[in-house]
Amino acid sequence: MENTVQYLAMIQAYTGIAIGLIIGLGAFGACIGIGIMCSSFLDGAARQPELIPTLQGKVFLLLGLIDASFIISVGLAMMFAFANPLLAVIK
Amino acid sequence: MDKVTNIKISQTLSKAARWQIIITVLISGISLLVSGMNAAISAIAGGAIVIVGGYAGMIGVFAGMSMARRLNGLTPGVILISMLKAEAIKVLVIALLLLVTFKYYRGLVPLSLIGGLAGSALASGAGLRAVNNKYNENNEQGL
């Protein structure tokens, strides 16, 4: 019984660290991508202002695509937080 | 500003949403065959969360841009800031909907939900292809 509780606590603790890493690294990558894309957009808009309407549609879509990795990582993190499959080993 | 460059964000997003719905239904069908009705509903919930978040972001972009147009005019910086605000709204809405789904849906199949979510999020890039097609069509017509 005591061992089970100990294992449960260990799994929850390590899962907590994993959730932090999943969200943190996902956000880190998305931030770098968005930073590079936004700087390129500003660069392009400064050089050729007539291209701004074309670029803004693409920027909006690419923002969504870059954020996709972060959104997926948030989903995975929530899966580990609310329906942790690793706890099934204990039960 | 010529016609080639005048491609609306709403058009591109609705093209992307069409692909997102197709992919979500596909993943839902596969989930239904593999693990049953709850898995199919979970996959649809995952896809729907991303689509609703995308539309919430689009409303944010339109609100920000129309406000900026009235106040100062549309500069690249203003466009960028309104898009980043819209992206923040999108992520918040998606996180909130995910939280509600995980907390209150009892028969949830997490892997199906993640599958629907990932498929739908990655399919949003299909809108980019639609933009390029539109651009090429207009170029061929000499607009």
gemmi code that builds the backbone of each chain (N, CA, C; Angstrom):
import gemmi

chains = {
    "A": [
        ("MET", (0.838, -1.213, 0.000), (0.000, 0.000, 0.000), (0.872, 1.262, 0.000)),
        ("GLU", (1.860, 1.229, 0.913), (2.735, 2.400, 1.022), (3.542, 2.616, -0.257)),
        ("ASN", (3.983, 1.456, -0.829), (4.722, 1.528, -2.093), (3.886, 2.112, -3.208)),
        ("THR", (2.606, 1.715, -3.244), (1.702, 2.201, -4.290), (1.560, 3.714, -4.220)),
        ("VAL", (1.362, 4.202, -2.997), (1.225, 5.653, -2.819), (2.501, 6.367, -3.237)),
        ("GLN", (3.628, 5.713, -2.899), (4.927, 6.314, -3.247), (5.104, 6.386, -4.781)),
        ("TYR", (4.732, 5.276, -5.446), (4.825, 5.257, -6.911), (3.917, 6.308, -7.533)),
        ("LEU", (2.698, 6.405, -6.953), (1.722, 7.386, -7.451), (2.283, 8.805, -7.346)),
        ("ALA", (2.873, 9.100, -6.196), (3.450, 10.426, -5.976), (4.592, 10.690, -6.947)),
        ("MET", (5.420, 9.635, -7.170), (6.556, 9.808, -8.095), (6.083, 10.072, -9.517)),
        ("ILE", (5.082, 9.285, -9.934), (4.566, 9.471, -11.308), (3.972, 10.862, -11.467)),
        ("GLN", (3.217, 11.299, -10.460), (2.609, 12.633, -10.560), (3.668, 13.730, -10.574)),
        ("ALA", (4.710, 13.531, -9.768), (5.771, 14.552, -9.729), (6.494, 14.642, -11.069)),
        ("TYR", (6.882, 13.482, -11.604), (7.593, 13.499, -12.888), (6.689, 13.978, -14.017)),
        ("THR", (5.394, 13.642, -13.926), (4.460, 14.123, -14.951), (4.339, 15.646, -14.897)),
        ("GLY", (4.339, 16.185, -13.675), (4.300, 17.649, -13.528), (5.485, 18.303, -14.202)),
        ("ILE", (6.675, 17.719, -14.012), (7.875, 18.267, -14.664), (7.738, 18.146, -16.182)),
        ("ALA", (7.224, 16.996, -16.631), (7.069, 16.783, -18.076), (6.100, 17.787, -18.684)),
        ("ILE", (5.001, 18.059, -17.960), (4.017, 19.031, -18.465), (4.666, 20.411, -18.625)),
        ("GLY", (5.442, 20.796, -17.622), (6.156, 22.080, -17.705), (7.086, 22.135, -18.891)),
        ("LEU", (7.831, 21.027, -19.099), (8.770, 20.991, -20.235), (8.031, 21.015, -21.567)),
        ("ILE", (6.931, 20.269, -21.662), (6.172, 20.221, -22.921), (5.686, 21.624, -23.296)),
        ("ILE", (5.038, 22.291, -22.340), (4.485, 23.621, -22.643), (5.617, 24.638, -22.849)),
        ("GLY", (6.635, 24.558, -21.993), (7.735, 25.534, -22.091), (8.493, 25.423, -23.398)),
        ("LEU", (8.872, 24.199, -23.777), (9.643, 24.037, -25.015), (8.785, 24.339, -26.243)),
        ("GLY", (7.484, 23.965, -26.167), (6.567, 24.292, -27.276), (6.460, 25.800, -27.455)),
        ("ALA", (6.306, 26.517, -26.350), (6.198, 27.980, -26.419), (7.506, 28.602, -26.903)),
        ("PHE", (8.620, 28.033, -26.467), (9.945, 28.545, -26.872), (10.112, 28.469, -28.393)),
        ("GLY", (9.798, 27.294, -28.944), (9.933, 27.120, -30.401), (8.993, 28.023, -31.165)),
        ("ALA", (7.735, 28.112, -30.684), (6.756, 28.963, -31.372), (7.179, 30.425, -31.325)),
        ("CYS", (7.728, 30.847, -30.190), (8.158, 32.253, -30.056), (9.284, 32.574, -31.031)),
        ("ILE", (10.254, 31.655, -31.155), (11.355, 31.896, -32.088), (10.820, 31.992, -33.518)),
        ("GLY", (9.942, 31.050, -33.874), (9.374, 31.052, -35.228), (8.599, 32.314, -35.522)),
        ("ILE", (7.759, 32.722, -34.564), (6.944, 33.924, -34.779), (7.832, 35.166, -34.848)),
        ("GLY", (8.864, 35.198, -34.012), (9.796, 36.342, -34.051), (10.468, 36.472, -35.401)),
        ("ILE", (10.949, 35.350, -35.935), (11.624, 35.387, -37.246), (10.640, 35.816, -38.338)),
        ("MET", (9.413, 35.255, -38.289), (8.452, 35.575, -39.344), (8.011, 37.042, -39.272)),
        ("CYS", (7.777, 37.536, -38.062), (7.332, 38.923, -37.924), (8.422, 39.891, -38.368)),
        ("SER", (9.678, 39.578, -38.044), (10.745, 40.475, -38.484), (10.849, 40.465, -40.002)),
        ("SER", (10.638, 39.295, -40.621), (10.680, 39.231, -42.085), (9.521, 40.011, -42.695)),
        ("PHE", (8.345, 39.942, -42.027), (7.181, 40.692, -42.528), (7.440, 42.193, -42.487)),
        ("LEU", (7.994, 42.654, -41.356), (8.276, 44.092, -41.232), (9.331, 44.522, -42.245)),
        ("ASP", (10.322, 43.640, -42.434), (11.381, 43.911, -43.409), (10.794, 44.050, -44.814)),
        ("GLY", (9.957, 43.054, -45.174), (9.340, 43.071, -46.504), (8.415, 44.252, -46.686)),
        ("ALA", (7.656, 44.583, -45.623), (6.723, 45.710, -45.713), (7.461, 47.039, -45.846)),
        ("ALA", (8.624, 47.135, -45.215), (9.401, 48.368, -45.326), (10.009, 48.515, -46.722)),
        ("ARG", (10.432, 47.401, -47.297), (11.047, 47.460, -48.630), (10.006, 47.676, -49.723)),
        ("GLN", (8.870, 46.921, -49.629), (7.842, 47.025, -50.661), (6.463, 47.178, -50.016)),
        ("PRO", (6.067, 48.395, -49.696), (4.782, 48.613, -49.008), (3.582, 48.130, -49.818)),
        ("GLU", (3.716, 48.051, -51.152), (2.566, 47.630, -51.966), (2.251, 46.140, -51.781)),
        ("LEU", (3.186, 45.406, -51.172), (2.955, 43.965, -50.953), (2.289, 43.655, -49.609)),
        ("ILE", (2.013, 44.690, -48.824), (1.492, 44.454, -47.470), (0.200, 43.618, -47.466)),
        ("PRO", (-0.816, 43.931, -48.317), (-2.047, 43.116, -48.271), (-1.815, 41.651, -48.624)),
        ("THR", (-0.905, 41.389, -49.565), (-0.595, 39.988, -49.899), (0.066, 39.302, -48.726)),
        ("LEU", (1.004, 40.018, -48.128), (1.763, 39.405, -47.036), (0.910, 39.182, -45.797)),
        ("GLN", (-0.069, 40.079, -45.547), (-0.774, 39.956, -44.273), (-1.641, 38.698, -44.205)),
        ("GLY", (-2.221, 38.291, -45.333), (-2.973, 37.027, -45.349), (-2.075, 35.845, -45.070)),
        ("LYS", (-0.887, 35.877, -45.705), (0.049, 34.765, -45.500), (0.591, 34.753, -44.073)),
        ("VAL", (0.845, 35.951, -43.548), (1.355, 36.036, -42.168), (0.336, 35.457, -41.197)),
        ("PHE", (-0.953, 35.783, -41.427), (-1.995, 35.285, -40.533), (-2.056, 33.758, -40.557)),
        ("LEU", (-1.971, 33.186, -41.755), (-2.020, 31.722, -41.863), (-0.770, 31.074, -41.268)),
        ("LEU", (0.375, 31.691, -41.537), (1.621, 31.106, -41.022), (1.706, 31.202, -39.499)),
        ("LEU", (1.100, 32.287, -38.958), (1.038, 32.391, -37.487), (0.300, 31.176, -36.923)),
        ("GLY", (-0.813, 30.825, -37.595), (-1.581, 29.655, -37.160), (-0.786, 28.379, -37.289)),
        ("LEU", (-0.015, 28.288, -38.367), (0.761, 27.062, -38.611), (1.913, 26.926, -37.602)),
        ("ILE", (2.557, 28.056, -37.299), (3.652, 28.017, -36.314), (3.091, 27.700, -34.928)),
        ("ASP", (1.910, 28.278, -34.663), (1.290, 28.027, -33.361), (0.737, 26.617, -33.234)),
        ("ALA", (0.613, 25.926, -34.362), (0.034, 24.568, -34.313), (0.837, 23.672, -33.384)),
        ("SER", (2.173, 23.796, -33.454), (3.008, 22.940, -32.594), (2.733, 23.245, -31.115)),
        ("PHE", (2.566, 24.532, -30.821), (2.299, 24.922, -29.435), (0.923, 24.424, -28.982)),
        ("ILE", (-0.062, 24.536, -29.894), (-1.423, 24.100, -29.547), (-1.444, 22.587, -29.307)),
        ("ILE", (-0.724, 21.856, -30.166), (-0.654, 20.400, -29.980), (0.027, 20.075, -28.652)),
        ("SER", (1.072, 20.817, -28.323), (1.767, 20.543, -27.056), (0.875, 20.877, -25.863)),
        ("VAL", (0.046, 21.924, -25.986), (-0.904, 22.238, -24.899), (-1.903, 21.098, -24.734)),
        ("GLY", (-2.388, 20.569, -25.876), (-3.316, 19.439, -25.821), (-2.692, 18.224, -25.149)),
        ("LEU", (-1.441, 17.933, -25.536), (-0.738, 16.787, -24.927), (-0.542, 17.002, -23.430)),
        ("ALA", (-0.175, 18.234, -23.073), (0.047, 18.541, -21.655), (-1.242, 18.364, -20.866)),
        ("MET", (-2.362, 18.799, -21.461), (-3.649, 18.640, -20.759), (-4.025, 17.170, -20.643)),
        ("MET", (-3.648, 16.393, -21.673), (-3.915, 14.955, -21.584), (-3.162, 14.361, -20.385)),
        ("PHE", (-1.899, 14.762, -20.230), (-1.123, 14.238, -19.097), (-1.636, 14.777, -17.765)),
        ("ALA", (-2.212, 15.982, -17.786), (-2.705, 16.556, -16.532), (-4.035, 15.941, -16.099)),
        ("PHE", (-4.940, 15.713, -17.072), (-6.296, 15.290, -16.693), (-6.547, 13.793, -16.911)),
        ("ALA", (-5.889, 13.191, -17.873), (-6.141, 11.768, -18.145), (-4.801, 11.076, -18.347)),
        ("ASN", (-3.998, 11.082, -17.296), (-2.631, 10.570, -17.411), (-2.616, 9.053, -17.687)),
        ("PRO", (-2.133, 8.635, -18.846), (-2.134, 7.198, -19.149), (-1.098, 6.420, -18.332)),
        ("LEU", (-0.113, 7.138, -17.776), (0.939, 6.453, -17.004), (0.427, 5.946, -15.655)),
        ("LEU", (-0.670, 6.574, -15.175), (-1.218, 6.143, -13.881), (-1.920, 4.790, -13.982)),
        ("ALA", (-2.214, 4.362, -15.200), (-2.892, 3.069, -15.384), (-2.024, 1.913, -14.902)),
        ("VAL", (-0.715, 2.116, -14.887), (0.208, 1.060, -14.422), (-0.044, 0.744, -12.950)),
        ("ILE", (-0.318, 1.785, -12.166), (-0.536, 1.607, -10.727), (-1.871, 0.900, -10.463)),
        ("LYS", (-2.909, 1.333, -11.215), (-4.239, 0.771, -10.960), (-4.290, -0.667, -11.450)),
    ],
    "B": [
        ("MET", (-3.293, 50.099, -54.494), (-3.337, 48.677, -54.150), (-4.095, 47.914, -55.235)),
        ("ASP", (-3.415, 46.994, -55.987), (-4.103, 46.315, -57.090), (-4.908, 45.119, -56.609)),
        ("LYS", (-5.615, 44.520, -57.588), (-6.541, 43.444, -57.210), (-5.809, 42.191, -56.741)),
        ("VAL", (-4.584, 41.986, -57.296), (-3.833, 40.765, -56.941), (-3.581, 40.699, -55.442)),
        ("THR", (-3.267, 41.842, -54.885), (-2.892, 41.845, -53.464), (-4.090, 41.890, -52.524)),
        ("ASN", (-5.286, 42.089, -53.113), (-6.456, 42.285, -52.258), (-7.142, 40.956, -51.927)),
        ("ILE", (-6.417, 40.084, -51.242), (-6.983, 38.785, -50.864), (-7.343, 38.836, -49.389)),
        ("LYS", (-8.614, 38.598, -49.113), (-9.098, 38.786, -47.745), (-8.684, 37.628, -46.837)),
        ("ILE", (-8.438, 37.999, -45.576), (-8.076, 36.985, -44.585), (-9.224, 35.998, -44.379)),
        ("SER", (-10.458, 36.529, -44.447), (-11.609, 35.652, -44.212), (-11.703, 34.569, -45.282)),
        ("GLN", (-11.369, 34.921, -46.537), (-11.404, 33.919, -47.619), (-10.385, 32.818, -47.347)),
        ("THR", (-9.170, 33.222, -46.996), (-8.125, 32.218, -46.760), (-8.480, 31.335, -45.571)),
        ("LEU", (-9.072, 31.982, -44.547), (-9.411, 31.193, -43.362), (-10.550, 30.220, -43.637)),
        ("SER", (-11.507, 30.631, -44.479), (-12.603, 29.694, -44.768), (-12.110, 28.534, -45.627)),
        ("LYS", (-11.121, 28.798, -46.510), (-10.521, 27.682, -47.260), (-9.815, 26.724, -46.300)),
        ("ALA", (-9.081, 27.312, -45.358), (-8.378, 26.481, -44.371), (-9.382, 25.696, -43.542)),
        ("ALA", (-10.496, 26.368, -43.156), (-11.506, 25.706, -42.327), (-12.132, 24.530, -43.070)),
        ("ARG", (-12.295, 24.675, -44.390), (-12.857, 23.573, -45.175), (-11.959, 22.332, -45.078)),
        ("TRP", (-10.646, 22.554, -45.222), (-9.713, 21.424, -45.120), (-9.671, 20.856, -43.709)),
        ("GLN", (-9.782, 21.776, -42.726), (-9.780, 21.325, -41.325), (-10.977, 20.420, -41.055)),
        ("ILE", (-12.139, 20.803, -41.596), (-13.344, 19.986, -41.377), (-13.181, 18.626, -42.054)),
        ("ILE", (-12.635, 18.623, -43.273), (-12.441, 17.351, -43.995), (-11.518, 16.418, -43.206)),
        ("ILE", (-10.391, 16.970, -42.739), (-9.413, 16.151, -41.999), (-10.028, 15.638, -40.693)),
        ("THR", (-10.785, 16.537, -40.002), (-11.404, 16.135, -38.731), (-12.395, 14.993, -38.941)),
        ("VAL", (-13.220, 15.112, -39.979), (-14.204, 14.056, -40.251), (-13.493, 12.742, -40.585)),
        ("LEU", (-12.394, 12.864, -41.340), (-11.610, 11.670, -41.703), (-11.063, 10.976, -40.449)),
        ("ILE", (-10.445, 11.762, -39.571), (-9.873, 11.194, -38.336), (-10.976, 10.631, -37.452)),
        ("SER", (-12.122, 11.330, -37.436), (-13.254, 10.850, -36.644), (-13.757, 9.508, -37.172)),
        ("GLY", (-13.829, 9.378, -38.488), (-14.250, 8.106, -39.085), (-13.304, 6.971, -38.733)),
        ("ILE", (-12.011, 7.262, -38.812), (-11.017, 6.234, -38.454), (-11.160, 5.853, -36.978)),
        ("SER", (-11.350, 6.885, -36.118), (-11.517, 6.615, -34.673), (-12.756, 5.778, -34.411)),
        ("LEU", (-13.831, 6.078, -35.176), (-15.075, 5.319, -35.011), (-14.849, 3.846, -35.334)),
        ("LEU", (-14.095, 3.605, -36.397), (-13.838, 2.213, -36.783), (-12.928, 1.510, -35.776)),
        ("VAL", (-11.941, 2.251, -35.265), (-10.938, 1.618, -34.396), (-11.440, 1.470, -32.963)),
        ("SER", (-11.990, 2.574, -32.376), (-12.332, 2.482, -30.942), (-13.731, 2.932, -30.562)),
        ("GLY", (-14.617, 3.144, -31.492), (-16.012, 3.356, -31.104), (-16.484, 4.796, -31.132)),
        ("MET", (-17.727, 4.953, -30.643), (-18.430, 6.241, -30.781), (-17.775, 7.361, -29.967)),
        ("ASN", (-17.365, 7.037, -28.727), (-16.761, 8.074, -27.886), (-15.480, 8.617, -28.503)),
        ("ALA", (-14.711, 7.725, -29.148), (-13.473, 8.165, -29.804), (-13.787, 9.092, -30.967)),
        ("ALA", (-14.843, 8.768, -31.714), (-15.232, 9.615, -32.850), (-15.654, 10.996, -32.371)),
        ("ILE", (-16.464, 11.018, -31.294), (-16.911, 12.319, -30.754), (-15.711, 13.107, -30.224)),
        ("SER", (-14.759, 12.394, -29.608), (-13.564, 13.075, -29.092), (-12.768, 13.712, -30.233)),
        ("ALA", (-12.622, 12.977, -31.339), (-11.872, 13.517, -32.479), (-12.569, 14.741, -33.050)),
        ("ILE", (-13.916, 14.681, -33.132), (-14.662, 15.839, -33.640), (-14.499, 17.026, -32.687)),
        ("ALA", (-14.520, 16.730, -31.383), (-14.334, 17.808, -30.396), (-12.959, 18.460, -30.569)),
        ("GLY", (-11.916, 17.631, -30.772), (-10.564, 18.177, -30.968), (-10.485, 19.081, -32.185)),
        ("GLY", (-11.072, 18.623, -33.298), (-11.043, 19.444, -34.516), (-11.856, 20.708, -34.356)),
        ("ALA", (-13.039, 20.575, -33.720), (-13.925, 21.732, -33.557), (-13.283, 22.802, -32.679)),
        ("ILE", (-12.517, 22.370, -31.692), (-11.855, 23.336, -30.796), (-10.910, 24.235, -31.599)),
        ("VAL", (-10.122, 23.623, -32.499), (-9.175, 24.419, -33.293), (-9.917, 25.350, -34.253)),
        ("ILE", (-11.004, 24.844, -34.859), (-11.743, 25.675, -35.821), (-12.388, 26.872, -35.118)),
        ("VAL", (-13.011, 26.607, -33.963), (-13.638, 27.705, -33.196), (-12.571, 28.719, -32.764)),
        ("GLY", (-11.411, 28.207, -32.324), (-10.311, 29.106, -31.933), (-9.853, 29.963, -33.106)),
        ("GLY", (-9.757, 29.352, -34.280), (-9.343, 30.096, -35.484), (-10.311, 31.207, -35.817)),
        ("TYR", (-11.609, 30.930, -35.697), (-12.599, 31.977, -35.992), (-12.574, 33.074, -34.934)),
        ("ALA", (-12.335, 32.679, -33.678), (-12.225, 33.693, -32.616), (-11.049, 34.622, -32.909)),
        ("GLY", (-9.932, 34.029, -33.379), (-8.766, 34.840, -33.746), (-9.078, 35.767, -34.901)),
        ("MET", (-9.837, 35.260, -35.871), (-10.173, 36.091, -37.043), (-11.020, 37.300, -36.626)),
        ("ILE", (-11.968, 37.063, -35.719), (-12.791, 38.183, -35.230), (-11.893, 39.209, -34.533)),
        ("GLY", (-10.897, 38.693, -33.788), (-9.946, 39.583, -33.121), (-9.163, 40.427, -34.114)),
        ("VAL", (-8.725, 39.799, -35.220), (-7.979, 40.539, -36.247), (-8.844, 41.636, -36.843)),
        ("PHE", (-10.096, 41.288, -37.188), (-10.973, 42.280, -37.823), (-11.266, 43.435, -36.878)),
        ("ALA", (-11.514, 43.096, -35.603), (-11.807, 44.160, -34.634), (-10.606, 45.086, -34.480)),
        ("GLY", (-9.404, 44.470, -34.350), (-8.193, 45.278, -34.169), (-7.902, 46.151, -35.371)),
        ("MET", (-8.063, 45.577, -36.584), (-7.729, 46.334, -37.789), (-8.726, 47.457, -38.059)),
        ("SER", (-10.019, 47.176, -37.804), (-11.002, 48.230, -38.073), (-10.822, 49.380, -37.093)),
        ("MET", (-10.450, 49.039, -35.866), (-10.202, 50.098, -34.880), (-8.974, 50.927, -35.284)),
        ("ALA", (-7.920, 50.213, -35.715), (-6.690, 50.914, -36.103), (-6.915, 51.762, -37.347)),
        ("ARG", (-7.754, 51.260, -38.285), (-8.022, 52.011, -39.516), (-8.692, 53.338, -39.189)),
        ("ARG", (-9.596, 53.289, -38.203), (-10.302, 54.518, -37.831), (-9.376, 55.492, -37.107)),
        ("LEU", (-8.468, 54.947, -36.284), (-7.640, 55.842, -35.450), (-6.420, 56.388, -36.210)),
        ("ASN", (-5.551, 55.492, -36.668), (-4.258, 55.962, -37.203), (-3.988, 55.562, -38.651)),
        ("GLY", (-4.770, 54.643, -39.176), (-4.425, 54.086, -40.483), (-3.628, 52.810, -40.297)),
        ("LEU", (-3.623, 51.972, -41.348), (-2.991, 50.658, -41.210), (-1.508, 50.716, -41.564)),
        ("THR", (-0.675, 50.684, -40.559), (0.765, 50.561, -40.791), (1.138, 49.101, -40.544)),
        ("PRO", (2.290, 48.630, -41.071), (2.691, 47.241, -40.839), (2.765, 46.879, -39.360)),
        ("GLY", (3.228, 47.819, -38.548), (3.327, 47.557, -37.108), (1.965, 47.310, -36.488)),
        ("VAL", (0.986, 48.124, -36.895), (-0.375, 47.974, -36.358), (-0.973, 46.634, -36.793)),
        ("ILE", (-0.744, 46.278, -38.070), (-1.238, 44.990, -38.580), (-0.651, 43.848, -37.756)),
        ("LEU", (0.660, 43.939, -37.525), (1.354, 42.868, -36.800), (0.844, 42.747, -35.366)),
        ("ILE", (0.665, 43.896, -34.716), (0.201, 43.865, -33.326), (-1.199, 43.277, -33.245)),
        ("SER", (-2.072, 43.678, -34.202), (-3.438, 43.136, -34.149), (-3.437, 41.633, -34.430)),
        ("MET", (-2.529, 41.177, -35.293), (-2.450, 39.733, -35.558), (-1.921, 38.966, -34.345)),
        ("LEU", (-0.944, 39.545, -33.670), (-0.422, 38.863, -32.473), (-1.464, 38.817, -31.362)),
        ("LYS", (-2.257, 39.916, -31.238), (-3.349, 39.911, -30.251), (-4.357, 38.824, -30.617)),
        ("ALA", (-4.658, 38.727, -31.917), (-5.623, 37.716, -32.362), (-5.104, 36.316, -32.075)),
        ("GLU", (-3.800, 36.127, -32.232), (-3.202, 34.816, -31.969), (-3.295, 34.476, -30.484)),
        ("ALA", (-3.095, 35.501, -29.655), (-3.226, 35.293, -28.208), (-4.659, 34.891, -27.858)),
        ("ILE", (-5.635, 35.575, -28.483), (-7.051, 35.233, -28.250), (-7.307, 33.788, -28.669)),
        ("LYS", (-6.748, 33.417, -29.836), (-6.948, 32.064, -30.362), (-6.403, 31.007, -29.393)),
        ("VAL", (-5.186, 31.223, -28.923), (-4.572, 30.244, -28.010), (-5.363, 30.156, -26.710)),
        ("LEU", (-5.826, 31.322, -26.192), (-6.603, 31.320, -24.949), (-7.913, 30.564, -25.120)),
        ("VAL", (-8.599, 30.830, -26.252), (-9.887, 30.151, -26.494), (-9.674, 28.651, -26.604)),
        ("ILE", (-8.611, 28.249, -27.334), (-8.339, 26.817, -27.506), (-8.007, 26.164, -26.161)),
        ("ALA", (-7.167, 26.824, -25.371), (-6.794, 26.257, -24.063), (-8.021, 26.120, -23.162)),
        ("LEU", (-8.888, 27.146, -23.195), (-10.102, 27.125, -22.372), (-11.038, 25.993, -22.797)),
        ("LEU", (-11.235, 25.862, -24.110), (-12.124, 24.801, -24.606), (-11.554, 23.409, -24.307)),
        ("LEU", (-10.226, 23.282, -24.416), (-9.586, 21.998, -24.083), (-9.797, 21.657, -22.610)),
        ("LEU", (-9.623, 22.682, -21.788), (-9.799, 22.491, -20.343), (-11.214, 22.011, -20.034)),
        ("VAL", (-12.195, 22.695, -20.647), (-13.608, 22.319, -20.418), (-13.864, 20.897, -20.906)),
        ("THR", (-13.308, 20.553, -22.077), (-13.541, 19.209, -22.629), (-12.931, 18.137, -21.738)),
        ("PHE", (-11.688, 18.359, -21.321), (-11.028, 17.349, -20.476), (-11.725, 17.211, -19.130)),
        ("LYS", (-12.260, 18.327, -18.628), (-12.837, 18.298, -17.278), (-14.246, 17.699, -17.269)),
        ("TYR", (-15.049, 18.007, -18.292), (-16.474, 17.654, -18.197), (-16.925, 16.528, -19.110)),
        ("TYR", (-16.123, 16.131, -20.083), (-16.556, 15.045, -20.964), (-16.076, 13.718, -20.365)),
        ("ARG", (-17.035, 12.936, -19.836), (-16.677, 11.726, -19.081), (-16.123, 10.614, -19.971)),
        ("GLY", (-16.717, 10.441, -21.144), (-16.289, 9.319, -21.992), (-15.177, 9.666, -22.960)),
        ("LEU", (-14.364, 10.673, -22.589), (-13.331, 11.171, -23.511), (-12.270, 10.107, -23.830)),
        ("VAL", (-11.890, 10.036, -25.125), (-10.749, 9.197, -25.508), (-9.614, 10.166, -25.865)),
        ("PRO", (-8.638, 10.328, -24.965), (-7.649, 11.407, -25.127), (-6.862, 11.338, -26.434)),
        ("LEU", (-6.468, 10.127, -26.835), (-5.644, 10.030, -28.052), (-6.411, 10.486, -29.285)),
        ("SER", (-7.702, 10.170, -29.339), (-8.520, 10.613, -30.477), (-8.647, 12.129, -30.483)),
        ("LEU", (-8.840, 12.689, -29.291), (-8.950, 14.152, -29.189), (-7.665, 14.815, -29.680)),
        ("ILE", (-6.518, 14.278, -29.241), (-5.233, 14.847, -29.657), (-5.051, 14.670, -31.166)),
        ("GLY", (-5.486, 13.498, -31.686), (-5.385, 13.258, -33.128), (-6.191, 14.265, -33.931)),
        ("GLY", (-7.447, 14.478, -33.509), (-8.299, 15.459, -34.188), (-7.722, 16.859, -34.083)),
        ("LEU", (-7.224, 17.183, -32.896), (-6.634, 18.512, -32.650), (-5.410, 18.729, -33.542)),
        ("ALA", (-4.510, 17.739, -33.566), (-3.267, 17.881, -34.338), (-3.571, 17.946, -35.840)),
        ("GLY", (-4.458, 17.060, -36.296), (-4.801, 17.063, -37.721), (-5.394, 18.384, -38.146)),
        ("SER", (-6.308, 18.879, -37.331), (-6.979, 20.132, -37.662), (-6.012, 21.320, -37.599)),
        ("ALA", (-5.133, 21.314, -36.587), (-4.176, 22.434, -36.452), (-3.196, 22.440, -37.627)),
        ("LEU", (-2.750, 21.257, -38.031), (-1.782, 21.205, -39.137), (-2.449, 21.494, -40.483)),
        ("ALA", (-3.752, 21.175, -40.583), (-4.457, 21.414, -41.846), (-4.699, 22.893, -42.097)),
        ("SER", (-4.505, 23.725, -41.059), (-4.710, 25.166, -41.264), (-3.712, 25.721, -42.274)),
        ("GLY", (-2.612, 25.007, -42.483), (-1.638, 25.429, -43.499), (-2.159, 25.283, -44.914)),
        ("ALA", (-3.248, 24.522, -45.091), (-3.810, 24.337, -46.429), (-4.344, 25.644, -47.003)),
        ("GLY", (-4.712, 26.575, -46.120), (-5.189, 27.877, -46.578), (-4.130, 28.624, -47.359)),
        ("LEU", (-2.885, 28.362, -47.011), (-1.767, 29.030, -47.695), (-1.729, 28.629, -49.162)),
        ("ARG", (-2.031, 27.354, -49.410), (-2.067, 26.863, -50.783), (-3.190, 27.570, -51.558)),
        ("ALA", (-4.318, 27.792, -50.865), (-5.439, 28.483, -51.498), (-5.048, 29.912, -51.867)),
        ("VAL", (-4.291, 30.574, -50.972), (-3.836, 31.935, -51.264), (-2.944, 31.925, -52.497)),
        ("ASN", (-2.008, 30.972, -52.543), (-1.098, 30.908, -53.686), (-1.843, 30.608, -54.970)),
        ("ASN", (-2.856, 29.714, -54.918), (-3.641, 29.415, -56.115), (-4.349, 30.653, -56.631)),
        ("LYS", (-4.969, 31.386, -55.699), (-5.686, 32.608, -56.056), (-4.719, 33.605, -56.701)),
        ("TYR", (-3.531, 33.726, -56.078), (-2.522, 34.655, -56.573), (-2.092, 34.272, -57.990)),
        ("ASN", (-1.860, 32.945, -58.206), (-1.437, 32.499, -59.530), (-2.523, 32.693, -60.576)),
        ("GLU", (-3.800, 32.409, -60.175), (-4.915, 32.622, -61.117), (-4.981, 34.073, -61.549)),
        ("ASN", (-4.870, 34.971, -60.570), (-4.928, 36.399, -60.892), (-3.761, 36.818, -61.763)),
        ("ASN", (-2.580, 36.230, -61.512), (-1.398, 36.552, -62.317), (-1.585, 36.125, -63.755)),
        ("GLU", (-2.211, 34.918, -63.919), (-2.418, 34.425, -65.284), (-3.406, 35.304, -66.048)),
        ("GLN", (-4.403, 35.842, -65.297), (-5.380, 36.710, -65.953), (-4.848, 38.115, -66.165)),
        ("GLY", (-3.673, 38.371, -65.645), (-3.043, 39.686, -65.819), (-3.635, 40.770, -64.975)),
        ("LEU", (-4.244, 40.373, -63.855), (-4.820, 41.385, -62.966), (-3.760, 42.001, -62.078)),
    ],
}
model = gemmi.Model(1)
for chain_id, residues in chains.items():
    chain = gemmi.Chain(chain_id)
    for i, (resn, *xyz) in enumerate(residues, 1):
        res = gemmi.Residue()
        res.name, res.seqid = resn, gemmi.SeqId(i, " ")
        for name, pos in zip(("N", "CA", "C"), xyz):
            atom = gemmi.Atom()
            atom.name, atom.element = name, gemmi.Element(name[0])
            atom.pos, atom.b_iso = gemmi.Position(*pos), 0.0
            res.add_atom(atom)
        chain.add_residue(res)
    model.add_chain(chain)
structure = gemmi.Structure()
structure.add_model(model)
structure.setup_entities()
